[in-house]
Amino acid sequence: MLLYIFKRLLLMVPLIFGITLITFTVIHLAPGGPVEVETEMSLKASAAARENLKRLYGLDKPLHVQYFEWLGRFVKLDFGTSFVDGKKVTDKINERIRITLVINLLSLLLIVVIAIPIGILSAVRQYSIFDKLTTIFVFLGFSTPTFWLALIMMIVFGVNLGLLPISGIQSIDVSGMGPLGRLGDWARHLILPVSLSAFGGIAGLSRYSRSSVLEVIGQDYIRTARAKGLKESEVIVRHAVRNALLPVVTILGLSVPGLIGGSVIFETIFAIPGMGQLFYSSTMSRDYPTIMGILVIGAILTLIGNLIADISYALVDPRIRVK
């Protein structure tokens, strides 16, 4: 098992460098750079001033030289300095990464707790009213735009009913609350973004779980277990579900990039000071060091999620460990 994990860790190294190379090239080739963004509203900005800004940011050098200079800092865990405010990129990310991780972990937990049982029940009760209702839910989950759903949730639960806050992660008067009051206020602020983040994932994973369980239920060894006189619940739980969860574990690992990418949408809509909001503002200002830092952190978190999925897969199916 340790050898299996070691091999997966080794494979992550070239992946990370490949991701950084492609990402660095794409963002620098995109139209409009930090110099253009800073000078486009200033009619007095001369060509000499633009060249001075390029030299200040190191953008006057060839692209491959810029990349290797950035790579040299990256191996030292230094993402450079922001073009916008001069702060260290690592400091800016450290200020915001915690809330993004908390929201995504809560969303992932909510997806697992709700989606897998729904998928199993839908498969066991195929073509029942419950199965038809969950099918409708899946269609809604796949077809509903995230930003539109976020606005509806804000209007209904925040404006009309006044039950939940619609922006930020804490209230203005949080300083006057006790520890339990602060925790409750924080939880109330997270209900809408966590629910929004998990909505599409619940729909997708429940459908994958249903299909996987249906495929396993039709196997010969399930019919043999039933022929031996085992209870239906025992057949489903002990024989069907464990084998059916093998592909579901993989899908769950692949859902991590979607959750991280979705942070840009809901953090911007709900004004949450996380990495998603920072990424959006950095993209609009063409803050290359901050963009690279966030994308690399997101890539590493994605690879870690896939590694956890591989390890879980190996724990469920010992045959994979020898590969």
C-alpha positions in Angstrom: 0.0 0.0 0.0 2.9 2.4 0.8 4.5 1.7 -2.5 1.2 2.4 -4.3 0.9 5.8 -2.5 4.6 6.6 -3.3 4.0 5.9 -7.0 1.0 8.2 -7.0 3.0 11.0 -5.3 5.8 10.7 -7.9 3.3 11.0 -10.7 2.0 14.3 -9.1 5.4 16.1 -9.6 5.5 16.2 -13.5 1.7 16.9 -13.5 2.3 20.0 -11.3 5.1 21.3 -13.5 3.1 20.6 -16.7 0.1 22.5 -15.3 2.3 25.5 -14.3 3.8 25.7 -17.8 0.5 25.6 -19.6 -1.2 28.0 -17.2 1.7 30.5 -17.2 1.8 30.5 -21.0 -2.0 30.9 -21.4 -2.4 33.8 -19.0 0.5 35.7 -20.5 -0.7 35.2 -24.1 -4.3 36.4 -23.2 -5.1 39.8 -24.6 -4.6 42.8 -22.2 -1.9 42.8 -19.6 -1.3 44.5 -16.3 0.4 47.5 -18.0 -2.6 48.0 -20.3 -5.1 47.7 -17.4 -3.2 50.3 -15.4 -2.7 52.8 -18.2 -5.8 52.5 -20.3 -7.7 55.1 -18.2 -4.8 57.5 -18.2 -4.5 59.7 -21.2 -1.2 61.1 -20.0 0.5 57.6 -19.8 3.4 57.8 -22.3 5.1 54.9 -24.1 8.1 55.4 -21.9 5.9 55.0 -18.8 4.5 51.8 -20.1 8.0 50.5 -20.8 9.0 51.4 -17.3 6.1 49.4 -15.9 7.0 46.4 -18.0 10.5 46.5 -16.6 9.2 46.9 -13.1 7.0 43.8 -13.5 9.6 41.9 -15.4 7.4 41.6 -18.4 10.0 42.9 -20.8 11.9 39.6 -20.7 11.1 36.7 -23.1 8.3 34.4 -21.9 10.5 31.4 -21.2 12.8 33.5 -19.1 9.9 34.8 -17.1 8.6 31.3 -16.6 11.9 29.9 -15.3 12.3 32.9 -13.0 8.8 32.2 -11.6 9.6 28.5 -11.4 12.7 29.2 -9.4 10.7 31.1 -6.8 7.9 28.5 -6.9 10.2 25.6 -5.8 11.1 27.8 -2.8 7.3 28.2 -2.1 7.5 31.9 -3.1 4.8 33.0 -5.6 6.2 36.5 -5.9 4.6 39.9 -5.2 1.2 41.1 -6.3 1.1 43.8 -9.1 -1.9 45.4 -7.5 -0.9 46.2 -3.9 2.7 45.0 -3.6 1.8 42.3 -1.0 3.3 38.9 -1.0 1.0 36.5 -2.9 1.4 33.8 -0.2 0.2 36.2 2.4 -2.9 37.2 0.3 -3.7 33.5 -0.3 -3.2 32.6 3.4 -5.7 35.3 4.4 -8.4 33.7 2.2 -7.7 30.0 1.7 -9.2 28.9 5.0 -12.8 30.0 4.2 -12.6 28.5 0.7 -11.4 25.1 2.1 -14.1 25.1 4.8 -16.9 25.8 2.3 -15.6 23.2 -0.2 -15.1 20.5 2.5 -18.6 21.1 3.9 -20.0 20.9 0.4 -18.2 17.7 -0.3 -19.5 16.2 3.0 -23.0 17.3 2.2 -22.8 15.7 -1.2 -21.6 12.4 0.2 -24.1 12.3 3.0 -27.1 13.1 0.7 -26.2 11.9 -2.8 -25.1 8.3 -2.1 -28.1 7.3 0.0 -30.4 8.9 -2.6 -28.7 6.9 -5.4 -28.9 3.6 -3.5 -32.6 4.1 -2.6 -33.4 5.1 -6.2 -31.7 1.9 -7.5 -33.4 -0.4 -5.0 -36.8 1.2 -5.7 -36.4 1.6 -9.4 -39.3 3.3 -11.2 -41.0 4.1 -7.9 -42.4 7.6 -7.1 -39.2 8.3 -5.1 -37.0 7.3 -8.1 -39.1 9.5 -10.4 -38.8 12.5 -8.0 -35.1 12.1 -7.7 -34.8 11.9 -11.5 -36.6 15.3 -11.7 -34.2 16.7 -9.1 -31.2 15.5 -11.1 -32.5 17.2 -14.3 -33.0 20.4 -12.3 -29.5 20.1 -10.8 -27.9 19.7 -14.2 -29.9 22.4 -16.0 -30.1 25.2 -13.4 -27.4 27.9 -13.8 -25.5 28.5 -10.6 -25.7 32.2 -10.6 -29.5 32.2 -11.3 -30.1 29.8 -8.4 -27.9 31.9 -6.1 -30.0 35.0 -6.9 -33.2 33.1 -6.3 -32.0 31.8 -2.9 -30.9 35.3 -1.9 -34.2 36.8 -2.8 -36.3 34.0 -1.2 -34.4 33.2 2.0 -32.6 36.5 2.5 -34.9 39.3 1.3 -38.4 37.9 1.4 -38.2 35.6 4.4 -35.3 37.3 6.1 -34.1 34.0 7.5 -30.5 34.0 6.2 -27.8 36.6 5.5 -27.0 37.0 1.9 -23.4 38.4 2.0 -20.1 38.0 3.9 -19.2 35.4 6.5 -20.1 37.4 9.6 -22.5 40.1 10.8 -21.5 43.6 11.6 -22.2 43.2 15.3 -20.3 39.9 15.7 -17.9 41.5 18.1 -20.6 41.8 20.8 -21.5 38.1 20.5 -20.3 35.2 22.7 -18.4 32.2 21.3 -21.7 30.2 20.6 -23.3 33.3 19.1 -20.3 33.8 16.7 -20.4 30.2 15.7 -24.1 30.3 15.0 -23.7 33.6 13.1 -20.9 32.0 11.0 -23.0 28.9 10.3 -26.0 31.0 9.2 -23.8 32.9 6.7 -22.5 29.6 5.3 -25.8 27.9 4.7 -26.6 29.5 1.4 -23.1 29.2 -0.2 -22.6 25.6 1.0 -26.0 24.6 -0.3 -25.4 26.3 -3.6 -22.0 24.7 -4.0 -23.3 21.2 -3.2 -26.5 21.4 -5.3 -25.1 20.3 -8.6 -22.8 17.7 -7.0 -25.7 16.0 -5.2 -27.6 15.7 -8.4 -24.7 14.3 -10.3 -23.4 11.9 -7.7 -26.8 10.5 -6.8 -27.3 9.6 -10.5 -23.9 7.9 -10.7 -24.6 6.0 -7.5 -28.0 4.8 -8.8 -26.5 3.6 -12.1 -23.6 1.8 -10.4 -25.9 0.1 -7.9 -28.3 -1.0 -10.7 -25.4 -2.5 -12.6 -24.2 -4.5 -9.6 -27.7 -5.7 -8.6 -28.0 -7.4 -12.0 -24.8 -9.5 -11.5 -24.9 -13.2 -11.0 -23.4 -13.2 -7.5 -26.2 -11.0 -6.2 -28.8 -13.5 -7.5 -26.8 -16.3 -5.8 -26.8 -14.4 -2.5 -30.6 -14.0 -2.8 -30.9 -17.7 -3.7 -29.1 -18.6 -0.4 -31.9 -17.0 1.5 -30.1 -13.9 2.7 -32.2 -10.9 3.7 -32.6 -8.2 1.0 -31.1 -5.6 3.2 -28.0 -7.8 3.8 -27.7 -8.5 0.1 -27.8 -4.8 -0.8 -25.6 -3.5 2.0 -22.9 -6.3 2.2 -22.7 -7.4 -1.4 -24.1 -4.8 -3.7 -23.2 -1.4 -2.2 -19.5 -2.0 -1.5 -18.8 -3.0 -5.1 -21.1 -0.3 -6.5 -19.2 2.4 -4.7 -15.9 1.7 -6.6 -16.7 4.0 -9.5 -18.5 6.4 -7.2 -15.3 7.0 -5.3 -13.5 8.0 -8.5 -16.3 10.3 -9.5 -16.2 11.9 -6.0 -12.5 12.6 -6.5 -13.0 14.1 -9.9 -15.7 16.5 -8.4 -13.1 18.4 -6.4 -12.0 20.6 -9.4 -15.7 21.6 -10.0 -16.1 22.6 -6.4 -12.9 24.7 -6.4 -13.9 26.3 -9.7 -17.4 27.0 -8.5 -15.9 29.1 -5.6 -15.3 31.9 -8.1 -19.0 32.2 -8.8 -20.6 31.9 -5.4 -17.9 33.7 -3.5 -18.3 36.7 -5.8 -22.1 36.6 -5.6 -22.2 36.2 -1.8 -19.2 38.6 -1.2 -17.2 35.9 0.6 -13.6 36.9 1.1 -12.2 33.6 -0.2 -9.8 32.5 -3.0 -12.6 32.5 -5.6 -13.3 36.2 -5.0 -9.5 37.0 -5.0 -9.1 35.1 -8.2 -11.9 37.0 -9.9 -10.5 40.4 -8.9 -6.9 39.4 -9.8 -8.1 38.2 -13.2 -9.8 41.5 -13.9 -6.7 43.5 -12.9 -4.3 41.0 -14.7 -2.4 40.4 -11.5 -0.3 37.5 -13.0 1.6 36.5 -9.8 -1.7 36.2 -7.8 -3.4 34.4 -10.6 -0.6 31.8 -10.9 -0.5 31.4 -7.1 -4.2 30.6 -6.9 -4.2 28.3 -9.9 -1.3 26.3 -8.6 -2.9 26.0 -5.2 -6.1 24.9 -6.8 -4.2 22.4 -9.0 -2.4 20.9 -6.0 -5.7 20.6 -4.0 -7.2 18.9 -7.0 -4.3 16.4 -7.3 -4.6 15.7 -3.5 -8.3 15.1 -4.0 -7.5 12.6 -6.8 -4.8 11.0 -4.6 -7.3 10.5 -1.8 -9.7 9.0 -4.3 -7.0 6.6 -5.5 -6.2 5.6 -1.9 -9.8 5.0 -1.1 -10.2 3.0 -4.3 -7.2 0.8 -3.3 -8.7 0.3 0.2 -12.0 -0.8 -1.3 -10.4 -3.0 -4.0 -7.1 -4.6 -2.9 -6.4 -5.7 -6.5 -5.5 -2.1 -7.5 -2.6 -1.9 -5.0 -0.5 -4.3 -7.1 -0.7 -2.2 -10.2 
